Amino acid sequence: MGRVTVNLTRIYTKLGDAGETHLGDMSRVPKTHPRIEAYGEIDELNAQVGLTLTLDGLHERYGQWLKQVQNDLFDLGADLSVPPGAEGGRERLRVTPDYVTWLEHACDEVNETLKPLKSFVLPGGTPAAAHLHLARTICRRAERIMVELAAQPDEPVSAPAIQFMNRLSDFLFVASRFVNRNGAGDVLWVPGQNR
Protein backbone atom coordinates (compact mmCIF):
# COMPACT_ATOMS: atom_id res chain seq x y z
CA MET A 1 0.00 0.00 0.00
CA GLY A 2 1.37 3.43 -0.92
CA ARG A 3 1.42 6.43 1.37
CA VAL A 4 -1.95 7.83 2.29
CA THR A 5 -2.35 11.58 2.00
CA VAL A 6 -4.27 13.24 4.81
CA ASN A 7 -5.56 16.80 4.47
CA LEU A 8 -7.13 18.38 7.54
CA THR A 9 -8.52 21.73 6.54
CA ARG A 10 -11.24 22.09 9.19
CA ILE A 11 -10.93 20.88 12.76
CA TYR A 12 -14.54 21.32 13.79
CA THR A 13 -17.34 20.18 11.51
CA LYS A 14 -20.36 20.20 13.87
CA LEU A 15 -21.26 16.75 12.50
CA GLY A 16 -20.82 15.18 15.95
CA ASP A 17 -22.98 17.63 17.85
CA ALA A 18 -25.88 15.17 18.07
CA GLY A 19 -23.74 12.37 19.52
CA GLU A 20 -22.90 10.57 16.28
CA THR A 21 -19.70 10.30 14.29
CA HIS A 22 -18.41 8.79 11.05
CA LEU A 23 -16.47 5.59 10.79
CA GLY A 24 -13.73 5.47 8.18
CA ASP A 25 -16.18 4.11 5.60
CA MET A 26 -18.36 7.21 6.21
CA SER A 27 -21.15 5.25 7.91
CA ARG A 28 -22.69 7.09 10.88
CA VAL A 29 -22.70 5.50 14.32
CA PRO A 30 -23.31 6.72 17.88
CA LYS A 31 -20.19 7.95 19.67
CA THR A 32 -20.85 5.15 22.17
CA HIS A 33 -20.52 2.47 19.47
CA PRO A 34 -18.09 -0.29 20.54
CA ARG A 35 -15.86 0.35 17.49
CA ILE A 36 -15.51 4.01 18.50
CA GLU A 37 -14.75 2.87 22.05
CA ALA A 38 -12.03 0.54 20.74
CA TYR A 39 -10.12 3.14 18.79
CA GLY A 40 -10.74 5.72 21.50
CA GLU A 41 -8.78 3.43 23.83
CA ILE A 42 -6.03 3.23 21.21
CA ASP A 43 -5.95 7.04 21.14
CA GLU A 44 -5.60 7.16 24.95
CA LEU A 45 -2.76 4.65 24.79
CA ASN A 46 -1.04 6.70 22.10
CA ALA A 47 -1.31 9.82 24.29
CA GLN A 48 0.27 7.93 27.21
CA VAL A 49 3.13 6.75 25.01
CA GLY A 50 3.59 10.37 23.89
CA LEU A 51 3.72 11.50 27.50
CA THR A 52 6.33 8.84 28.25
CA LEU A 53 8.47 10.18 25.40
CA THR A 54 8.73 13.56 27.17
CA LEU A 55 10.49 12.06 30.20
CA ASP A 56 14.18 12.13 30.96
CA GLY A 57 16.02 8.86 31.34
CA LEU A 58 14.55 7.12 28.32
CA HIS A 59 17.24 5.42 26.26
CA GLU A 60 17.42 6.77 22.69
CA ARG A 61 16.70 3.35 21.17
CA TYR A 62 13.56 3.04 23.27
CA GLY A 63 12.48 6.50 22.22
CA GLN A 64 12.78 5.44 18.58
CA TRP A 65 10.80 2.29 19.25
CA LEU A 66 8.07 4.20 21.09
CA LYS A 67 7.79 6.68 18.21
CA GLN A 68 7.28 3.73 15.86
CA VAL A 69 4.69 2.34 18.27
CA GLN A 70 2.85 5.67 18.18
CA ASN A 71 2.67 5.62 14.39
CA ASP A 72 1.62 1.96 14.39
CA LEU A 73 -1.13 2.76 16.91
CA PHE A 74 -2.47 5.39 14.51
CA ASP A 75 -2.40 2.73 11.77
CA LEU A 76 -4.36 0.46 14.12
CA GLY A 77 -6.92 3.20 14.71
CA ALA A 78 -7.31 3.60 10.94
CA ASP A 79 -7.74 -0.18 10.64
CA LEU A 80 -10.41 -0.27 13.35
CA SER A 81 -12.25 2.71 11.88
CA VAL A 82 -13.19 0.71 8.77
CA PRO A 83 -14.63 -2.71 9.59
CA PRO A 84 -13.25 -5.46 7.35
CA GLY A 85 -15.71 -5.95 4.50
CA ALA A 86 -16.72 -2.26 4.52
CA GLU A 87 -13.81 -1.10 2.34
CA GLY A 88 -16.12 0.07 -0.44
CA GLY A 89 -13.73 -1.10 -3.15
CA ARG A 90 -10.84 0.97 -1.77
CA GLU A 91 -7.63 -0.43 -0.36
CA ARG A 92 -7.55 0.37 3.36
CA LEU A 93 -4.71 0.55 5.82
CA ARG A 94 -4.64 -2.70 7.79
CA VAL A 95 -2.43 -4.01 10.56
CA THR A 96 -0.54 -6.98 9.15
CA PRO A 97 1.49 -9.79 10.73
CA ASP A 98 4.63 -7.68 10.03
CA TYR A 99 3.57 -5.27 12.81
CA VAL A 100 3.42 -8.21 15.23
CA THR A 101 6.76 -9.64 14.10
CA TRP A 102 8.48 -6.28 14.63
CA LEU A 103 7.21 -6.14 18.22
CA GLU A 104 8.30 -9.72 18.87
CA HIS A 105 11.83 -8.89 17.71
CA ALA A 106 11.88 -5.76 19.88
CA CYS A 107 10.67 -7.78 22.91
CA ASP A 108 13.33 -10.41 22.35
CA GLU A 109 16.07 -7.80 22.00
CA VAL A 110 15.08 -6.08 25.25
CA ASN A 111 14.45 -9.27 27.19
CA GLU A 112 17.95 -10.59 26.40
CA THR A 113 19.39 -7.68 28.44
CA LEU A 114 17.25 -8.28 31.56
CA LYS A 115 17.84 -10.40 34.62
CA PRO A 116 15.29 -13.20 35.10
CA LEU A 117 12.32 -12.31 37.28
CA LYS A 118 11.83 -13.98 40.65
CA SER A 119 8.49 -12.31 41.42
CA PHE A 120 5.83 -10.17 39.78
CA VAL A 121 6.75 -6.53 39.14
CA LEU A 122 4.73 -3.75 40.74
CA PRO A 123 4.28 -0.58 38.66
CA GLY A 124 6.89 1.96 39.68
CA GLY A 125 10.59 2.56 39.89
CA THR A 126 11.77 5.38 37.65
CA PRO A 127 9.26 7.90 36.26
CA ALA A 128 9.74 6.49 32.74
CA ALA A 129 9.11 2.93 33.97
CA ALA A 130 5.97 4.02 35.85
CA HIS A 131 4.64 5.70 32.69
CA LEU A 132 5.39 2.60 30.63
CA HIS A 133 3.52 0.46 33.19
CA LEU A 134 0.54 2.81 32.88
CA ALA A 135 0.75 2.51 29.08
CA ARG A 136 0.80 -1.28 29.49
CA THR A 137 -2.41 -1.26 31.53
CA ILE A 138 -4.14 1.01 29.00
CA CYS A 139 -2.93 -1.34 26.26
CA ARG A 140 -4.44 -4.34 28.07
CA ARG A 141 -7.76 -2.50 28.46
CA ALA A 142 -7.77 -1.57 24.77
CA GLU A 143 -7.01 -5.19 23.86
CA ARG A 144 -9.93 -6.43 25.98
CA ILE A 145 -12.27 -3.96 24.28
CA MET A 146 -11.05 -5.08 20.85
CA VAL A 147 -11.62 -8.74 21.77
CA GLU A 148 -15.11 -7.85 23.03
CA LEU A 149 -15.80 -5.96 19.78
CA ALA A 150 -14.62 -8.91 17.69
CA ALA A 151 -17.00 -11.23 19.58
CA GLN A 152 -20.04 -9.23 18.47
CA PRO A 153 -21.93 -10.26 15.35
CA ASP A 154 -20.98 -8.17 12.30
CA GLU A 155 -18.09 -6.40 14.10
CA PRO A 156 -14.96 -8.10 12.75
CA VAL A 157 -11.51 -7.22 14.03
CA SER A 158 -8.50 -8.76 12.32
CA ALA A 159 -6.37 -11.31 14.17
CA PRO A 160 -3.16 -9.32 13.51
CA ALA A 161 -4.73 -6.23 15.12
CA ILE A 162 -5.49 -8.12 18.34
CA GLN A 163 -2.11 -9.88 18.27
CA PHE A 164 -0.39 -6.50 17.86
CA MET A 165 -2.00 -5.24 21.06
CA ASN A 166 -1.06 -8.41 22.92
CA ARG A 167 2.59 -8.10 21.88
CA LEU A 168 2.60 -4.38 22.54
CA SER A 169 1.66 -4.91 26.19
CA ASP A 170 4.55 -7.39 26.43
CA PHE A 171 6.92 -4.87 24.86
CA LEU A 172 5.80 -2.11 27.25
CA PHE A 173 6.44 -4.46 30.17
CA VAL A 174 9.99 -5.39 29.16
CA ALA A 175 10.73 -1.77 28.21
CA SER A 176 9.61 -0.66 31.69
CA ARG A 177 12.05 -3.15 33.21
CA PHE A 178 14.86 -1.89 31.02
CA VAL A 179 14.34 1.75 31.97
CA ASN A 180 14.31 0.62 35.60
CA ARG A 181 18.08 0.27 35.25
CA ASN A 182 17.88 -3.05 33.38
CA GLY A 183 15.52 -4.48 35.99
CA ALA A 184 17.66 -3.49 39.00
CA GLY A 185 15.13 -0.82 39.94
CA ASP A 186 12.08 -3.06 39.60
CA VAL A 187 9.65 -2.95 42.51
CA LEU A 188 8.88 -6.61 43.20
CA TRP A 189 5.73 -8.00 44.75
CA VAL A 190 6.26 -9.65 48.13
CA PRO A 191 3.21 -11.87 48.75
CA GLY A 192 1.63 -11.18 52.14
CA GLN A 193 4.29 -8.64 53.08
CA ASN A 194 1.95 -6.48 55.17
CA ARG A 195 0.03 -9.19 57.03
C-alpha positions as CSV (number, residue, x, y, z in Angstrom):
1,M,0.0,0.0,0.0
2,G,1.4,3.4,-0.9
3,R,1.4,6.4,1.4
4,V,-2.0,7.8,2.3
5,T,-2.3,11.6,2.0
6,V,-4.3,13.2,4.8
7,N,-5.6,16.8,4.5
8,L,-7.1,18.4,7.5
9,T,-8.5,21.7,6.5
10,R,-11.2,22.1,9.2
11,I,-10.9,20.9,12.8
12,Y,-14.5,21.3,13.8
13,T,-17.3,20.2,11.5
14,K,-20.4,20.2,13.9
15,L,-21.3,16.7,12.5
16,G,-20.8,15.2,16.0
17,D,-23.0,17.6,17.9
18,A,-25.9,15.2,18.1
19,G,-23.7,12.4,19.5
20,E,-22.9,10.6,16.3
21,T,-19.7,10.3,14.3
22,H,-18.4,8.8,11.0
23,L,-16.5,5.6,10.8
24,G,-13.7,5.5,8.2
25,D,-16.2,4.1,5.6
26,M,-18.4,7.2,6.2
27,S,-21.2,5.3,7.9
28,R,-22.7,7.1,10.9
29,V,-22.7,5.5,14.3
30,P,-23.3,6.7,17.9
31,K,-20.2,7.9,19.7
32,T,-20.8,5.1,22.2
33,H,-20.5,2.5,19.5
34,P,-18.1,-0.3,20.5
35,R,-15.9,0.3,17.5
36,I,-15.5,4.0,18.5
37,E,-14.8,2.9,22.1
38,A,-12.0,0.5,20.7
39,Y,-10.1,3.1,18.8
40,G,-10.7,5.7,21.5
41,E,-8.8,3.4,23.8
42,I,-6.0,3.2,21.2
43,D,-6.0,7.0,21.1
44,E,-5.6,7.2,25.0
45,L,-2.8,4.7,24.8
46,N,-1.0,6.7,22.1
47,A,-1.3,9.8,24.3
48,Q,0.3,7.9,27.2
49,V,3.1,6.8,25.0
50,G,3.6,10.4,23.9
51,L,3.7,11.5,27.5
52,T,6.3,8.8,28.2
53,L,8.5,10.2,25.4
54,T,8.7,13.6,27.2
55,L,10.5,12.1,30.2
56,D,14.2,12.1,31.0
57,G,16.0,8.9,31.3
58,L,14.5,7.1,28.3
59,H,17.2,5.4,26.3
60,E,17.4,6.8,22.7
61,R,16.7,3.3,21.2
62,Y,13.6,3.0,23.3
63,G,12.5,6.5,22.2
64,Q,12.8,5.4,18.6
65,W,10.8,2.3,19.3
66,L,8.1,4.2,21.1
67,K,7.8,6.7,18.2
68,Q,7.3,3.7,15.9
69,V,4.7,2.3,18.3
70,Q,2.9,5.7,18.2
71,N,2.7,5.6,14.4
72,D,1.6,2.0,14.4
73,L,-1.1,2.8,16.9
74,F,-2.5,5.4,14.5
75,D,-2.4,2.7,11.8
76,L,-4.4,0.5,14.1
77,G,-6.9,3.2,14.7
78,A,-7.3,3.6,10.9
79,D,-7.7,-0.2,10.6
80,L,-10.4,-0.3,13.3
81,S,-12.3,2.7,11.9
82,V,-13.2,0.7,8.8
83,P,-14.6,-2.7,9.6
84,P,-13.3,-5.5,7.4
85,G,-15.7,-5.9,4.5
86,A,-16.7,-2.3,4.5
87,E,-13.8,-1.1,2.3
88,G,-16.1,0.1,-0.4
89,G,-13.7,-1.1,-3.1
90,R,-10.8,1.0,-1.8
91,E,-7.6,-0.4,-0.4
92,R,-7.6,0.4,3.4
93,L,-4.7,0.6,5.8
94,R,-4.6,-2.7,7.8
95,V,-2.4,-4.0,10.6
96,T,-0.5,-7.0,9.1
97,P,1.5,-9.8,10.7
98,D,4.6,-7.7,10.0
99,Y,3.6,-5.3,12.8
100,V,3.4,-8.2,15.2
101,T,6.8,-9.6,14.1
102,W,8.5,-6.3,14.6
103,L,7.2,-6.1,18.2
104,E,8.3,-9.7,18.9
105,H,11.8,-8.9,17.7
106,A,11.9,-5.8,19.9
107,C,10.7,-7.8,22.9
108,D,13.3,-10.4,22.4
109,E,16.1,-7.8,22.0
110,V,15.1,-6.1,25.2
111,N,14.5,-9.3,27.2
112,E,17.9,-10.6,26.4
113,T,19.4,-7.7,28.4
114,L,17.3,-8.3,31.6
115,K,17.8,-10.4,34.6
116,P,15.3,-13.2,35.1
117,L,12.3,-12.3,37.3
118,K,11.8,-14.0,40.7
119,S,8.5,-12.3,41.4
120,F,5.8,-10.2,39.8
121,V,6.7,-6.5,39.1
122,L,4.7,-3.7,40.7
123,P,4.3,-0.6,38.7
124,G,6.9,2.0,39.7
125,G,10.6,2.6,39.9
126,T,11.8,5.4,37.6
127,P,9.3,7.9,36.3
128,A,9.7,6.5,32.7
129,A,9.1,2.9,34.0
130,A,6.0,4.0,35.8
131,H,4.6,5.7,32.7
132,L,5.4,2.6,30.6
133,H,3.5,0.5,33.2
134,L,0.5,2.8,32.9
135,A,0.8,2.5,29.1
136,R,0.8,-1.3,29.5
137,T,-2.4,-1.3,31.5
138,I,-4.1,1.0,29.0
139,C,-2.9,-1.3,26.3
140,R,-4.4,-4.3,28.1
141,R,-7.8,-2.5,28.5
142,A,-7.8,-1.6,24.8
143,E,-7.0,-5.2,23.9
144,R,-9.9,-6.4,26.0
145,I,-12.3,-4.0,24.3
146,M,-11.0,-5.1,20.8
147,V,-11.6,-8.7,21.8
148,E,-15.1,-7.9,23.0
149,L,-15.8,-6.0,19.8
150,A,-14.6,-8.9,17.7
151,A,-17.0,-11.2,19.6
152,Q,-20.0,-9.2,18.5
153,P,-21.9,-10.3,15.3
154,D,-21.0,-8.2,12.3
155,E,-18.1,-6.4,14.1
156,P,-15.0,-8.1,12.7
157,V,-11.5,-7.2,14.0
158,S,-8.5,-8.8,12.3
159,A,-6.4,-11.3,14.2
160,P,-3.2,-9.3,13.5
161,A,-4.7,-6.2,15.1
162,I,-5.5,-8.1,18.3
163,Q,-2.1,-9.9,18.3
164,F,-0.4,-6.5,17.9
165,M,-2.0,-5.2,21.1
166,N,-1.1,-8.4,22.9
167,R,2.6,-8.1,21.9
168,L,2.6,-4.4,22.5
169,S,1.7,-4.9,26.2
170,D,4.6,-7.4,26.4
171,F,6.9,-4.9,24.9
172,L,5.8,-2.1,27.2
173,F,6.4,-4.5,30.2
174,V,10.0,-5.4,29.2
175,A,10.7,-1.8,28.2
176,S,9.6,-0.7,31.7
177,R,12.0,-3.2,33.2
178,F,14.9,-1.9,31.0
179,V,14.3,1.8,32.0
180,N,14.3,0.6,35.6
181,R,18.1,0.3,35.3
182,N,17.9,-3.1,33.4
183,G,15.5,-4.5,36.0
184,A,17.7,-3.5,39.0
185,G,15.1,-0.8,39.9
186,D,12.1,-3.1,39.6
187,V,9.6,-3.0,42.5
188,L,8.9,-6.6,43.2
189,W,5.7,-8.0,44.7
190,V,6.3,-9.7,48.1
191,P,3.2,-11.9,48.7
192,G,1.6,-11.2,52.1
193,Q,4.3,-8.6,53.1
194,N,2.0,-6.5,55.2
195,R,0.0,-9.2,57.0
